[in-house]
Amino acid sequence: MCLSQTMEVGKHGKSQGPARDGGVLLEPFVHQVGGHTSMMRYDDHTVCKPLISREERFYESLPPEMKEFSPEYKGVVLVCFEGDSDGYIHLVAYPYVESEGLDHEDVPERDQPRRKHSRRSLHRSSSDHKEERSALESDGSESLQDLKSPRMELHIQSDVPFQMLDGNSGLSSEQISYNPWSLRCHKQQLSRMRSESKDRKLYKFLLLENVVHHFEYPCILDLKMGTRQHGDDASEEKAARQMKKCAQSTSATLGVRVCGMQVYQMDTGHYLCRNKYYGRGLSNEGFQMALYQFMHNGNQLRRDLFQPILGKLRNLVAVLEKQASYRFYSSSLLIIYDGKQPGAEPGHKPAEPPGLDPSLPTQSPAQPPSDPIPLQPDSHITRGQPAPAPLPSPQHSACPPPKVDVRMIDFAHSTFKGFRDDQTVHDGPDRGYVFGLQSLISILEGIQKENQ
């Protein structure tokens, strides 16, 4: 990657991190809701992540019709692990010049930090999820104490607090200024790089578009797509682990499972968060209720979002059905919308118009309705019967359509015919991924129909 192309990235953002001898001080990306590698903020429009060469090549080879549904690939930077005189640690990005022949390399997936639970059987029992939550909460309880420095402290926080939900859908007591999952991934990344700092000084990171930078209050749903998660090159042990996770989750039954979520709540003015352990334990009905929760802002169900989200998902199905031999194993799909509605003030709970379902607002914002609405695609409205008139809504006519986005991410295990001399060649489109999209569309259509 040439110097000029990599340096150009820093010009896109208004508040690029402080430079250190020509480098950019990286900060944890506060809106990371899923994944196992740390996403770092490079500037307002750009994030970066540890480079896996297979994923880099896949981004460079994306078909033109898929680029609408994936982050823009912006190049490569070299990232250095640095400590300051006060003992604080930093990640600093420098331009990548291929001809310099420096001692740097990408980060093979086998070098990614292993988590304590990775080889354990994952059952949907409350005791297992309690243990996993305890591990996560212990990471979060250290808060910024291990990581913060005078410089990072100014940038790591969000103006809107985050609140993690426990396994019983209740609110945790702590409100923090970053998504808990973001900090967990960042700490793992720093720990690994610190342990290798004597032998390796420079790491290659991918520069990618920050797909949430358009949104004032980004609500993000991270979905692991497809009925299979392991790549063609996975070891027998890893393939067995991934198949077990799929078999014990909605990946097997729906072709999709929740990996992470944050939803802005208009009544309290904070984000509610879910992580992948919550998603792994969901039944089909639980997955439907998670989608309902994602579309609810604490005051009301966001009916205005259904059409634009469904439209993008249908377009993505049409694109992927034309991608013969492509497989997107272990990739994720982000659904994003802006939680700030025009004319509505954060922290204010308006009176419910007649006919609106009040069940969510009258309980904890995290709780599903006590008498859940059937979310199956077949509705109580019979064919030929006119649908009820739409309820008056502040979004009608006067306001612009809501801002939504749908993006595919994480291509480290993707493949297609002729890619990097891969030995396994698949026929037709990725049916497991398409099945997951069709399940998603069907469930959203059911929720929309039941809440007209």
Disulfide bonds with the S-S distance in Angstrom:
none
